[in-house]
Amino acid sequence: MRAVIQRVTESSVRVENEVAGKIGRGLLVLLGVSEDDTVRDSIYLSEKIVRLRIFEDEHGKMNRSLIDIGGEMLVVSQFTLMADCRKGRRPSFVKAALPEKGRELYLDFIDRVASMGIRAAKGRFGAMMSVSLINDGPVTLVVDSRK
């Protein structure tokens, strides 16, 4: 699994002109699932992201996690994160999970985050979505369960 994480002051996702998910201070997570990912990847990534110390403490140092600040998370499925752009000009998505598996692990990830006490909002799996955010910092990280 691969995630692009953005620290935000607010973020929302719209599907067909309706707000599907919205958060205040916290993390926007764009989540991609590969064909060989398992629940182990979901466990690793959810625990890693929720505990990443990327929020500032009283001294201005990135020393607090999402749990520490009582933040929220918006999780948006994004199979394009699994693209292979090494050959030619058209990305290959052959390593992305099939929709059934992708949905299963996407929902598993959200459930795991919520079980750690984080309010987790989500987009709609497989839909065309419009994501809005105010990046705080800006702070943007990439976390991969296999690297």
N, CA, C and O atoms as a GROMACS GRO file, in nm:
protein
  588
    1MET      N    1   0.085  -0.117   0.000
    1MET     CA    2   0.000   0.000   0.000
    1MET      C    3   0.089   0.123   0.000
    1MET      O    4   0.198   0.124   0.058
    2ARG      N    5   0.040   0.223  -0.066
    2ARG     CA    6   0.115   0.348  -0.076
    2ARG      C    7   0.021   0.462  -0.040
    2ARG      O    8  -0.095   0.464  -0.081
    3ALA      N    9   0.074   0.556   0.038
    3ALA     CA   10  -0.008   0.670   0.079
    3ALA      C   11   0.068   0.800   0.059
    3ALA      O   12   0.187   0.809   0.090
    4VAL      N   13  -0.001   0.898   0.008
    4VAL     CA   14   0.047   1.036   0.008
    4VAL      C   15  -0.030   1.103   0.121
    4VAL      O   16  -0.153   1.106   0.122
    5ILE      N   17   0.045   1.157   0.216
    5ILE     CA   18  -0.012   1.216   0.336
    5ILE      C   19   0.011   1.366   0.333
    5ILE      O   20   0.123   1.413   0.311
    6GLN      N   21  -0.095   1.442   0.353
    6GLN     CA   22  -0.082   1.586   0.359
    6GLN      C   23  -0.140   1.636   0.491
    6GLN      O   24  -0.255   1.606   0.525
    7ARG      N   25  -0.060   1.711   0.564
    7ARG     CA   26  -0.107   1.773   0.688
    7ARG      C   27  -0.195   1.890   0.647
    7ARG      O   28  -0.153   1.975   0.568
    8VAL      N   29  -0.316   1.895   0.699
    8VAL     CA   30  -0.413   1.995   0.655
    8VAL      C   31  -0.479   2.067   0.773
    8VAL      O   32  -0.486   2.014   0.885
    9THR      N   33  -0.525   2.188   0.745
    9THR     CA   34  -0.610   2.258   0.842
    9THR      C   35  -0.756   2.222   0.816
    9THR      O   36  -0.839   2.230   0.906
   10GLU      N   37  -0.785   2.184   0.692
   10GLU     CA   38  -0.917   2.132   0.654
   10GLU      C   39  -0.907   2.065   0.519
   10GLU      O   40  -0.820   2.097   0.439
   11SER      N   41  -0.999   1.972   0.495
   11SER     CA   42  -1.002   1.902   0.367
   11SER      C   43  -1.141   1.843   0.346
   11SER      O   44  -1.211   1.809   0.442
   12SER      N   45  -1.179   1.831   0.220
   12SER     CA   46  -1.308   1.769   0.188
   12SER      C   47  -1.299   1.700   0.053
   12SER      O   48  -1.211   1.728  -0.028
   13VAL      N   49  -1.392   1.609   0.032
   13VAL     CA   50  -1.402   1.539  -0.096
   13VAL      C   51  -1.547   1.544  -0.140
   13VAL      O   52  -1.639   1.518  -0.061
   14ARG      N   53  -1.566   1.577  -0.267
   14ARG     CA   54  -1.700   1.586  -0.324
   14ARG      C   55  -1.716   1.477  -0.430
   14ARG      O   56  -1.624   1.448  -0.507
   15VAL      N   57  -1.836   1.418  -0.433
   15VAL     CA   58  -1.872   1.320  -0.534
   15VAL      C   59  -2.006   1.365  -0.590
   15VAL      O   60  -2.103   1.381  -0.517
   16GLU      N   61  -2.010   1.385  -0.721
   16GLU     CA   62  -2.132   1.430  -0.787
   16GLU      C   63  -2.192   1.552  -0.717
   16GLU      O   64  -2.312   1.558  -0.691
   17ASN      N   65  -2.107   1.648  -0.688
   17ASN     CA   66  -2.145   1.776  -0.629
   17ASN      C   67  -2.198   1.769  -0.486
   17ASN      O   68  -2.256   1.865  -0.437
   18GLU      N   69  -2.178   1.655  -0.420
   18GLU     CA   70  -2.215   1.642  -0.279
   18GLU      C   71  -2.090   1.612  -0.197
   18GLU      O   72  -2.002   1.538  -0.242
   19VAL      N   73  -2.083   1.670  -0.078
   19VAL     CA   74  -1.969   1.643   0.010
   19VAL      C   75  -1.983   1.501   0.064
   19VAL      O   76  -2.080   1.468   0.132
   20ALA      N   77  -1.884   1.417   0.031
   20ALA     CA   78  -1.883   1.278   0.078
   20ALA      C   79  -1.810   1.267   0.211
   20ALA      O   80  -1.845   1.184   0.295
   21GLY      N   81  -1.707   1.350   0.230
   21GLY     CA   82  -1.629   1.347   0.353
   21GLY      C   83  -1.565   1.481   0.376
   21GLY      O   84  -1.529   1.551   0.282
   22LYS      N   85  -1.549   1.518   0.504
   22LYS     CA   86  -1.493   1.648   0.537
   22LYS      C   87  -1.428   1.639   0.674
   22LYS      O   88  -1.482   1.576   0.765
   23ILE      N   89  -1.310   1.703   0.689
   23ILE     CA   90  -1.242   1.708   0.818
   23ILE      C   91  -1.190   1.848   0.844
   23ILE      O   92  -1.181   1.932   0.754
   24GLY      N   93  -1.156   1.871   0.970
   24GLY     CA   94  -1.084   1.991   1.010
   24GLY      C   95  -0.936   1.958   1.016
   24GLY      O   96  -0.883   1.895   0.925
   25ARG      N   97  -0.870   2.000   1.122
   25ARG     CA   98  -0.725   1.978   1.137
   25ARG      C   99  -0.692   1.829   1.140
   25ARG      O  100  -0.754   1.752   1.213
   26GLY      N  101  -0.595   1.791   1.059
   26GLY     CA  102  -0.555   1.650   1.058
   26GLY      C  103  -0.478   1.614   0.934
   26GLY      O  104  -0.391   1.688   0.889
   27LEU      N  105  -0.511   1.497   0.878
   27LEU     CA  106  -0.438   1.443   0.764
   27LEU      C  107  -0.533   1.405   0.651
   27LEU      O  108  -0.635   1.340   0.673
   28LEU      N  109  -0.497   1.445   0.530
   28LEU     CA  110  -0.559   1.393   0.409
   28LEU      C  111  -0.468   1.280   0.364
   28LEU      O  112  -0.348   1.299   0.344
   29VAL      N  113  -0.525   1.161   0.346
   29VAL     CA  114  -0.448   1.045   0.303
   29VAL      C  115  -0.504   0.997   0.170
   29VAL      O  116  -0.619   0.953   0.161
   30LEU      N  117  -0.421   1.005   0.066
   30LEU     CA  118  -0.454   0.947  -0.064
   30LEU      C  119  -0.394   0.807  -0.061
   30LEU      O  120  -0.273   0.792  -0.044
   31LEU      N  121  -0.478   0.704  -0.077
   31LEU     CA  122  -0.436   0.567  -0.052
   31LEU      C  123  -0.447   0.480  -0.177
   31LEU      O  124  -0.552   0.471  -0.239
   32GLY      N  125  -0.334   0.418  -0.213
   32GLY     CA  126  -0.331   0.326  -0.326
   32GLY      C  127  -0.303   0.184  -0.278
   32GLY      O  128  -0.221   0.163  -0.188
   33VAL      N  129  -0.370   0.088  -0.338
   33VAL     CA  130  -0.354  -0.053  -0.301
   33VAL      C  131  -0.300  -0.130  -0.421
   33VAL      O  132  -0.351  -0.117  -0.532
   34SER      N  133  -0.196  -0.209  -0.398
   34SER     CA  134  -0.139  -0.289  -0.508
   34SER      C  135  -0.194  -0.431  -0.504
   34SER      O  136  -0.254  -0.474  -0.405
   35GLU      N  137  -0.173  -0.502  -0.613
   35GLU     CA  138  -0.226  -0.637  -0.628
   35GLU      C  139  -0.173  -0.735  -0.524
   35GLU      O  140  -0.240  -0.833  -0.493
   36ASP      N  141  -0.054  -0.710  -0.470
   36ASP     CA  142   0.003  -0.804  -0.374
   36ASP      C  143  -0.007  -0.756  -0.229
   36ASP      O  144   0.055  -0.815  -0.141
   37ASP      N  145  -0.085  -0.652  -0.203
   37ASP     CA  146  -0.105  -0.605  -0.066
   37ASP      C  147  -0.199  -0.698   0.010
   37ASP      O  148  -0.285  -0.764  -0.048
   38THR      N  149  -0.180  -0.700   0.142
   38THR     CA  150  -0.263  -0.781   0.230
   38THR      C  151  -0.303  -0.697   0.351
   38THR      O  152  -0.269  -0.580   0.361
   39VAL      N  153  -0.375  -0.760   0.443
   39VAL     CA  154  -0.414  -0.693   0.567
   39VAL      C  155  -0.291  -0.649   0.644
   39VAL      O  156  -0.296  -0.548   0.716
   40ARG      N  157  -0.181  -0.721   0.632
   40ARG     CA  158  -0.056  -0.681   0.700
   40ARG      C  159  -0.012  -0.542   0.656
   40ARG      O  160   0.037  -0.464   0.737
   41ASP      N  161  -0.030  -0.511   0.527
   41ASP     CA  162   0.006  -0.378   0.477
   41ASP      C  163  -0.085  -0.272   0.536
   41ASP      O  164  -0.040  -0.163   0.570
   42SER      N  165  -0.213  -0.304   0.549
   42SER     CA  166  -0.310  -0.212   0.608
   42SER      C  167  -0.277  -0.186   0.754
   42SER      O  168  -0.284  -0.072   0.800
   43ILE      N  169  -0.242  -0.290   0.827
   43ILE     CA  170  -0.205  -0.275   0.968
   43ILE      C  171  -0.083  -0.186   0.980
   43ILE      O  172  -0.083  -0.090   1.057
   44TYR      N  173   0.021  -0.216   0.904
   44TYR     CA  174   0.145  -0.138   0.910
   44TYR      C  175   0.118   0.009   0.879
   44TYR      O  176   0.158   0.097   0.954
   45LEU      N  177   0.051   0.034   0.766
   45LEU     CA  178   0.032   0.172   0.721
   45LEU      C  179  -0.058   0.250   0.815
   45LEU      O  180  -0.028   0.366   0.846
   46SER      N  181  -0.166   0.192   0.861
   46SER     CA  182  -0.256   0.265   0.952
   46SER      C  183  -0.184   0.302   1.081
   46SER      O  184  -0.195   0.415   1.128
   47GLU      N  185  -0.111   0.208   1.139
   47GLU     CA  186  -0.039   0.236   1.263
   47GLU      C  187   0.072   0.338   1.242
   47GLU      O  188   0.093   0.425   1.326
   48LYS      N  189   0.142   0.328   1.131
   48LYS     CA  190   0.250   0.422   1.101
   48LYS      C  191   0.197   0.564   1.085
   48LYS      O  192   0.250   0.657   1.145
   49ILE      N  193   0.093   0.580   1.004
   49ILE     CA  194   0.043   0.714   0.973
   49ILE      C  195  -0.017   0.782   1.096
   49ILE      O  196   0.009   0.899   1.121
   50VAL      N  197  -0.096   0.710   1.172
   50VAL     CA  198  -0.161   0.768   1.291
   50VAL      C  199  -0.058   0.813   1.394
   50VAL      O  200  -0.083   0.907   1.470
   51ARG      N  201   0.057   0.747   1.398
   51ARG     CA  202   0.159   0.777   1.499
   51ARG      C  203   0.276   0.862   1.447
   51ARG      O  204   0.367   0.895   1.522
   52LEU      N  205   0.273   0.898   1.318
   52LEU     CA  206   0.380   0.983   1.264
   52LEU      C  207   0.382   1.117   1.338
   52LEU      O  208   0.278   1.182   1.352
   53ARG      N  209   0.497   1.157   1.385
   53ARG     CA  210   0.508   1.283   1.459
   53ARG      C  211   0.536   1.396   1.360
   53ARG      O  212   0.651   1.433   1.338
   54ILE      N  213   0.430   1.448   1.302
   54ILE     CA  214   0.444   1.552   1.199
   54ILE      C  215   0.366   1.680   1.231
   54ILE      O  216   0.352   1.768   1.147
   55PHE      N  217   0.314   1.687   1.354
   55PHE     CA  218   0.247   1.809   1.398
   55PHE      C  219   0.336   1.879   1.500
   55PHE      O  220   0.405   1.814   1.579
   56GLU      N  221   0.334   2.011   1.497
   56GLU     CA  222   0.424   2.089   1.581
   56GLU      C  223   0.382   2.088   1.727
   56GLU      O  224   0.264   2.090   1.761
   57ASP      N  225   0.484   2.086   1.814
   57ASP     CA  226   0.460   2.100   1.958
   57ASP      C  227   0.470   2.247   1.995
   57ASP      O  228   0.476   2.333   1.907
   58GLU      N  229   0.470   2.277   2.124
   58GLU     CA  230   0.474   2.416   2.170
   58GLU      C  231   0.604   2.487   2.136
   58GLU      O  232   0.612   2.609   2.149
   59HIS      N  233   0.706   2.413   2.093
   59HIS     CA  234   0.835   2.472   2.054
   59HIS      C  235   0.851   2.482   1.903
   59HIS      O  236   0.958   2.519   1.854
   60GLY      N  237   0.746   2.447   1.829
   60GLY     CA  238   0.752   2.456   1.684
   60GLY      C  239   0.820   2.338   1.617
   60GLY      O  240   0.849   2.343   1.498
   61LYS      N  241   0.847   2.232   1.691
   61LYS     CA  242   0.912   2.112   1.635
   61LYS      C  243   0.806   2.009   1.601
   61LYS      O  244   0.707   1.993   1.673
   62MET      N  245   0.827   1.938   1.491
   62MET     CA  246   0.735   1.830   1.455
   62MET      C  247   0.758   1.716   1.553
   62MET      O  248   0.850   1.635   1.538
   63ASN      N  249   0.671   1.711   1.654
   63ASN     CA  250   0.691   1.618   1.763
   63ASN      C  251   0.561   1.553   1.810
   63ASN      O  252   0.560   1.475   1.906
   64ARG      N  253   0.449   1.586   1.743
   64ARG     CA  254   0.320   1.533   1.784
   64ARG      C  255   0.255   1.455   1.671
   64ARG      O  256   0.272   1.486   1.553
   65SER      N  257   0.181   1.352   1.710
   65SER     CA  258   0.112   1.267   1.612
   65SER      C  259  -0.034   1.310   1.599
   65SER      O  260  -0.082   1.397   1.672
   66LEU      N  261  -0.103   1.248   1.506
   66LEU     CA  262  -0.246   1.272   1.488
   66LEU      C  263  -0.322   1.238   1.616
   66LEU      O  264  -0.415   1.309   1.654
   67ILE      N  265  -0.284   1.131   1.681
   67ILE     CA  266  -0.346   1.094   1.808
   67ILE      C  267  -0.322   1.203   1.913
   67ILE      O  268  -0.413   1.243   1.985
   68ASP      N  269  -0.197   1.251   1.921
   68ASP     CA  270  -0.161   1.352   2.021
   68ASP      C  271  -0.244   1.479   2.009
   68ASP      O  272  -0.280   1.539   2.110
   69ILE      N  273  -0.273   1.521   1.886
   69ILE     CA  274  -0.345   1.648   1.868
   69ILE      C  275  -0.497   1.629   1.861
   69ILE      O  276  -0.570   1.728   1.853
   70GLY      N  277  -0.544   1.505   1.864
   70GLY     CA  278  -0.687   1.479   1.850
   70GLY      C  279  -0.737   1.516   1.712
   70GLY      O  280  -0.849   1.565   1.696
   71GLY      N  281  -0.653   1.494   1.610
   71GLY     CA  282  -0.687   1.531   1.472
   71GLY      C  283  -0.776   1.429   1.403
   71GLY      O  284  -0.808   1.323   1.458
   72GLU      N  285  -0.815   1.465   1.282
   72GLU     CA  286  -0.903   1.382   1.201
   72GLU      C  287  -0.828   1.335   1.076
   72GLU      O  288  -0.721   1.387   1.043
   73MET      N  289  -0.887   1.238   1.007
   73MET     CA  290  -0.826   1.188   0.884
   73MET      C  291  -0.932   1.173   0.776
   73MET      O  292  -1.041   1.120   0.800
   74LEU      N  293  -0.899   1.222   0.657
   74LEU     CA  294  -0.982   1.200   0.539
   74LEU      C  295  -0.906   1.105   0.449
   74LEU      O  296  -0.794   1.135   0.408
   75VAL      N  297  -0.965   0.990   0.418
   75VAL     CA  298  -0.899   0.888   0.337
   75VAL      C  299  -0.969   0.880   0.201
   75VAL      O  300  -1.089   0.857   0.193
   76VAL      N  301  -0.890   0.900   0.095
   76VAL     CA  302  -0.942   0.899  -0.041
   76VAL      C  303  -0.869   0.790  -0.119
   76VAL      O  304  -0.746   0.790  -0.125
   77SER      N  305  -0.944   0.698  -0.178
   77SER     CA  306  -0.881   0.591  -0.257
   77SER      C  307  -0.824   0.652  -0.384
   77SER      O  308  -0.886   0.737  -0.447
   78GLN      N  309  -0.703   0.606  -0.422
   78GLN     CA  310  -0.640   0.658  -0.540
   78GLN      C  311  -0.549   0.553  -0.603
   78GLN      O  312  -0.429   0.545  -0.573
   79PHE      N  313  -0.609   0.471  -0.691
   79PHE     CA  314  -0.532   0.363  -0.753
   79PHE      C  315  -0.418   0.416  -0.839
   79PHE      O  316  -0.323   0.342  -0.865
   80THR      N  317  -0.426   0.540  -0.884
   80THR     CA  318  -0.320   0.595  -0.970
   80THR      C  319  -0.186   0.606  -0.896
   80THR      O  320  -0.083   0.624  -0.961
   81LEU      N  321  -0.186   0.595  -0.764
   81LEU     CA  322  -0.060   0.596  -0.690
   81LEU      C  323   0.024   0.472  -0.721
   81LEU      O  324   0.144   0.470  -0.695
   82MET      N  325  -0.039   0.370  -0.777
   82MET     CA  326   0.032   0.248  -0.810
   82MET      C  327   0.085   0.248  -0.953
   82MET      O  328   0.133   0.146  -1.002
   83ALA      N  329   0.076   0.362  -1.020
   83ALA     CA  330   0.119   0.372  -1.160
   83ALA      C  331   0.268   0.346  -1.176
   83ALA      O  332   0.350   0.384  -1.092
   84ASP      N  333   0.302   0.282  -1.286
   84ASP     CA  334   0.441   0.263  -1.327
   84ASP      C  335   0.460   0.350  -1.451
   84ASP      O  336   0.400   0.326  -1.556
   85CYS      N  337   0.544   0.452  -1.437
   85CYS     CA  338   0.565   0.549  -1.546
   85CYS      C  339   0.703   0.534  -1.611
   85CYS      O  340   0.748   0.625  -1.682
   86ARG      N  341   0.769   0.423  -1.588
   86ARG     CA  342   0.906   0.407  -1.638
   86ARG      C  343   0.915   0.390  -1.788
   86ARG      O  344   1.012   0.434  -1.849
   87LYS      N  345   0.815   0.327  -1.850
   87LYS     CA  346   0.821   0.301  -1.994
   87LYS      C  347   0.718   0.385  -2.066
   87LYS      O  348   0.604   0.400  -2.021
   88GLY      N  349   0.759   0.439  -2.179
   88GLY     CA  350   0.666   0.513  -2.263
   88GLY      C  351   0.610   0.637  -2.198
   88GLY      O  352   0.670   0.692  -2.105
   89ARG      N  353   0.495   0.679  -2.247
   89ARG     CA  354   0.433   0.803  -2.198
   89ARG      C  355   0.299   0.780  -2.131
   89ARG      O  356   0.240   0.873  -2.076
   90ARG      N  357   0.250   0.657  -2.135
   90ARG     CA  358   0.123   0.626  -2.071
   90ARG      C  359   0.150   0.542  -1.947
   90ARG      O  360   0.215   0.438  -1.956
   91PRO      N  361   0.102   0.585  -1.831
   91PRO     CA  362   0.124   0.507  -1.709
   91PRO      C  363   0.060   0.369  -1.719
   91PRO      O  364  -0.046   0.352  -1.780
   92SER      N  365   0.125   0.272  -1.658
   92SER     CA  366   0.070   0.137  -1.650
   92SER      C  367   0.014   0.116  -1.509
   92SER      O  368   0.079   0.151  -1.410
   93PHE      N  369  -0.104   0.060  -1.501
   93PHE     CA  370  -0.168   0.036  -1.372
   93PHE      C  371  -0.183  -0.113  -1.343
   93PHE      O  372  -0.268  -0.151  -1.262
   94VAL      N  373  -0.102  -0.196  -1.407
   94VAL     CA  374  -0.117  -0.341  -1.391
   94VAL      C  375  -0.087  -0.388  -1.249
   94VAL      O  376  -0.132  -0.495  -1.210
   95LYS      N  377  -0.013  -0.312  -1.172
   95LYS     CA  378   0.020  -0.350  -1.034
   95LYS      C  379  -0.086  -0.305  -0.934
   95LYS      O  380  -0.081  -0.344  -0.817
   96ALA      N  381  -0.182  -0.225  -0.978
   96ALA     CA  382  -0.290  -0.182  -0.888
   96ALA      C  383  -0.382  -0.300  -0.859
   96ALA      O  384  -0.404  -0.386  -0.945
   97ALA      N  385  -0.436  -0.303  -0.738
   97ALA     CA  386  -0.529  -0.409  -0.701
   97ALA      C  387  -0.656  -0.400  -0.784
   97ALA      O  388  -0.697  -0.291  -0.824
   98LEU      N  389  -0.719  -0.514  -0.809
   98LEU     CA  390  -0.851  -0.515  -0.871
   98LEU      C  391  -0.949  -0.447  -0.776
   98LEU      O  392  -0.927  -0.446  -0.655
   99PRO      N  393  -1.057  -0.391  -0.829
   99PRO     CA  394  -1.149  -0.314  -0.744
   99PRO      C  395  -1.197  -0.384  -0.617
   99PRO      O  396  -1.204  -0.320  -0.512
  100GLU      N  397  -1.231  -0.511  -0.624
  100GLU     CA  398  -1.282  -0.580  -0.506
  100GLU      C  399  -1.178  -0.581  -0.394
  100GLU      O  400  -1.209  -0.551  -0.278
  101LYS      N  401  -1.056  -0.616  -0.427
  101LYS     CA  402  -0.949  -0.621  -0.328
  101LYS      C  403  -0.914  -0.481  -0.282
  101LYS      O  404  -0.893  -0.459  -0.162
  102GLY      N  405  -0.906  -0.386  -0.374
  102GLY     CA  406  -0.876  -0.248  -0.338
  102GLY      C  407  -0.977  -0.192  -0.239
  102GLY      O  408  -0.939  -0.131  -0.140
  103ARG      N  409  -1.106  -0.214  -0.266
  103ARG     CA  410  -1.213  -0.167  -0.176
  103ARG      C  411  -1.200  -0.231  -0.038
  103ARG      O  412  -1.211  -0.163   0.064
  104GLU      N  413  -1.176  -0.362  -0.036
  104GLU     CA  414  -1.164  -0.434   0.091
  104GLU      C  415  -1.053  -0.377   0.178
  104GLU      O  416  -1.074  -0.353   0.297
  105LEU      N  417  -0.934  -0.355   0.120
  105LEU     CA  418  -0.822  -0.305   0.198
  105LEU      C  419  -0.836  -0.156   0.230
  105LEU      O  420  -0.789  -0.111   0.335
  106TYR      N  421  -0.898  -0.080   0.143
  106TYR     CA  422  -0.927   0.061   0.169
  106TYR      C  423  -1.018   0.073   0.291
  106TYR      O  424  -0.991   0.152   0.381
  107LEU      N  425  -1.126  -0.005   0.295
  107LEU     CA  426  -1.218  -0.002   0.408
  107LEU      C  427  -1.153  -0.057   0.535
  107LEU      O  428  -1.180  -0.009   0.645
  108ASP      N  429  -1.068  -0.157   0.520
  108ASP     CA  430  -0.996  -0.212   0.634
  108ASP      C  431  -0.907  -0.105   0.696
  108ASP      O  432  -0.902  -0.091   0.818
  109PHE      N  433  -0.836  -0.030   0.612
  109PHE     CA  434  -0.749   0.078   0.658
  109PHE      C  435  -0.830   0.180   0.739
  109PHE      O  436  -0.789   0.219   0.848
  110ILE      N  437  -0.944   0.221   0.686
  110ILE     CA  438  -1.029   0.320   0.754
  110ILE      C  439  -1.079   0.266   0.888
  110ILE      O  440  -1.080   0.338   0.987
  111ASP      N  441  -1.120   0.140   0.891
  111ASP     CA  442  -1.166   0.079   1.015
  111ASP      C  443  -1.055   0.075   1.120
  111ASP      O  444  -1.080   0.100   1.238
  112ARG      N  445  -0.935   0.044   1.078
  112ARG     CA  446  -0.822   0.039   1.171
  112ARG      C  447  -0.790   0.177   1.228
  112ARG      O  448  -0.763   0.190   1.348
  113VAL      N  449  -0.794   0.278   1.143
  113VAL     CA  450  -0.770   0.416   1.189
  113VAL      C  451  -0.878   0.454   1.292
  113VAL      O  452  -0.847   0.508   1.398
  114ALA      N  453  -1.002   0.426   1.260
  114ALA     CA  454  -1.113   0.459   1.351
  114ALA      C  455  -1.100   0.383   1.483
  114ALA      O  456  -1.135   0.437   1.588
  115SER      N  457  -1.051   0.260   1.479
  115SER     CA  458  -1.036   0.180   1.601
  115SER      C  459  -0.930   0.238   1.695
  115SER      O  460  -0.925   0.202   1.812
  116MET      N  461  -0.844   0.327   1.642
  116MET     CA  462  -0.743   0.393   1.724
  116MET      C  463  -0.793   0.526   1.779
  116MET      O  464  -0.716   0.604   1.836
  117GLY      N  465  -0.923   0.552   1.762
  117GLY     CA  466  -0.982   0.672   1.818
  117GLY      C  467  -0.978   0.794   1.729
  117GLY      O  468  -1.006   0.905   1.774
  118ILE      N  469  -0.944   0.775   1.602
  118ILE     CA  470  -0.937   0.885   1.507
  118ILE      C  471  -1.068   0.894   1.430
  118ILE      O  472  -1.117   0.793   1.380
  119ARG      N  473  -1.126   1.014   1.422
  119ARG     CA  474  -1.243   1.033   1.336
  119ARG      C  475  -1.195   1.024   1.192
  119ARG      O  476  -1.113   1.104   1.148
  120ALA      N  477  -1.245   0.924   1.120
  120ALA     CA  478  -1.200   0.898   0.983
  120ALA      C  479  -1.315   0.920   0.886
  120ALA      O  480  -1.415   0.849   0.889
  121ALA      N  481  -1.299   1.020   0.799
  121ALA     CA  482  -1.395   1.046   0.692
  121ALA      C  483  -1.339   0.983   0.565
  121ALA      O  484  -1.220   0.953   0.557
  122LYS      N  485  -1.426   0.963   0.466
  122LYS     CA  486  -1.379   0.897   0.344
  122LYS      C  487  -1.449   0.952   0.221
  122LYS      O  488  -1.554   1.017   0.229
  123GLY      N  489  -1.386   0.923   0.108
  123GLY     CA  490  -1.449   0.950  -0.020
  123GLY      C  491  -1.535   0.831  -0.058
  123GLY      O  492  -1.574   0.751   0.028
  124ARG      N  493  -1.566   0.818  -0.185
  124ARG     CA  494  -1.643   0.704  -0.233
  124ARG      C  495  -1.553   0.622  -0.324
  124ARG      O  496  -1.510   0.670  -0.429
  125PHE      N  497  -1.526   0.500  -0.285
  125PHE     CA  498  -1.435   0.414  -0.359
  125PHE      C  499  -1.480   0.401  -0.504
  125PHE      O  500  -1.597   0.374  -0.532
  126GLY      N  501  -1.386   0.421  -0.596
  126GLY     CA  502  -1.411   0.401  -0.738
  126GLY      C  503  -1.481   0.516  -0.808
  126GLY      O  504  -1.501   0.510  -0.930
  127ALA      N  505  -1.520   0.619  -0.736
  127ALA     CA  506  -1.592   0.731  -0.796
  127ALA      C  507  -1.495   0.839  -0.842
  127ALA      O  508  -1.381   0.846  -0.796
  128MET      N  509  -1.543   0.922  -0.935
  128MET     CA  510  -1.469   1.043  -0.970
  128MET      C  511  -1.492   1.141  -0.855
  128MET      O  512  -1.606   1.170  -0.819
  129MET      N  513  -1.383   1.193  -0.799
  129MET     CA  514  -1.394   1.279  -0.681
  129MET      C  515  -1.318   1.408  -0.702
  129MET      O  516  -1.220   1.414  -0.777
  130SER      N  517  -1.364   1.512  -0.635
  130SER     CA  518  -1.294   1.640  -0.629
  130SER      C  519  -1.249   1.659  -0.485
  130SER      O  520  -1.330   1.663  -0.392
  131VAL      N  521  -1.117   1.671  -0.469
  131VAL     CA  522  -1.060   1.683  -0.335
  131VAL      C  523  -1.014   1.827  -0.315
  131VAL      O  524  -0.944   1.884  -0.399
  132SER      N  525  -1.053   1.885  -0.202
  132SER     CA  526  -1.010   2.019  -0.164
  132SER      C  527  -0.932   2.010  -0.034
  132SER      O  528  -0.963   1.928   0.054
  133LEU      N  529  -0.831   2.094  -0.022
  133LEU     CA  530  -0.754   2.093   0.101
  133LEU      C  531  -0.682   2.225   0.121
  133LEU      O  532  -0.655   2.298   0.026
  134ILE      N  533  -0.654   2.253   0.246
  134ILE     CA  534  -0.561   2.359   0.280
  134ILE      C  535  -0.445   2.290   0.348
  134ILE      O  536  -0.455   2.244   0.462
  135ASN      N  537  -0.333   2.282   0.275
  135ASN     CA  538  -0.215   2.212   0.324
  135ASN      C  539  -0.150   2.298   0.431
  135ASN      O  540  -0.126   2.416   0.409
  136ASP      N  541  -0.121   2.238   0.545
  136ASP     CA  542  -0.064   2.308   0.659
  136ASP      C  543   0.086   2.287   0.659
  136ASP      O  544   0.134   2.177   0.687
  137GLY      N  545   0.160   2.390   0.629
  137GLY     CA  546   0.306   2.381   0.631
  137GLY      C  547   0.371   2.444   0.509
  137GLY      O  548   0.430   2.551   0.522
  138PRO      N  549   0.363   2.385   0.396
  138PRO     CA  550   0.301   2.258   0.361
  138PRO      C  551   0.386   2.139   0.408
  138PRO      O  552   0.508   2.142   0.405
  139VAL      N  553   0.315   2.035   0.451
  139VAL     CA  554   0.378   1.910   0.489
  139VAL      C  555   0.313   1.800   0.406
  139VAL      O  556   0.193   1.776   0.418
  140THR      N  557   0.392   1.735   0.322
  140THR     CA  558   0.345   1.626   0.237
  140THR      C  559   0.449   1.514   0.242
  140THR      O  560   0.567   1.538   0.220
  141LEU      N  561   0.403   1.393   0.271
  141LEU     CA  562   0.492   1.277   0.281
  141LEU      C  563   0.436   1.161   0.201
  141LEU      O  564   0.316   1.154   0.175
  142VAL      N  565   0.526   1.070   0.160
  142VAL     CA  566   0.486   0.946   0.096
  142VAL      C  567   0.531   0.832   0.186
  142VAL      O  568   0.647   0.826   0.226
  143VAL      N  569   0.438   0.742   0.217
  143VAL     CA  570   0.469   0.625   0.299
  143VAL      C  571   0.424   0.502   0.221
  143VAL      O  572   0.313   0.497   0.170
  144ASP      N  573   0.512   0.404   0.213
  144ASP     CA  574   0.485   0.281   0.139
  144ASP      C  575   0.507   0.164   0.233
  144ASP      O  576   0.611   0.157   0.299
  145SER      N  577   0.414   0.072   0.240
  145SER     CA  578   0.426  -0.041   0.331
  145SER      C  579   0.536  -0.137   0.290
  145SER      O  580   0.576  -0.223   0.368
  146ARG      N  581   0.587  -0.123   0.169
  146ARG     CA  582   0.692  -0.215   0.121
  146ARG      C  583   0.830  -0.151   0.119
  146ARG      O  584   0.927  -0.217   0.082
  147LYS      N  585   0.841  -0.026   0.157
  147LYS     CA  586   0.973   0.041   0.152
  147LYS      C  587   1.012   0.096   0.286
  147LYS      O  588   1.119   0.154   0.300
   0.00000   0.00000   0.00000
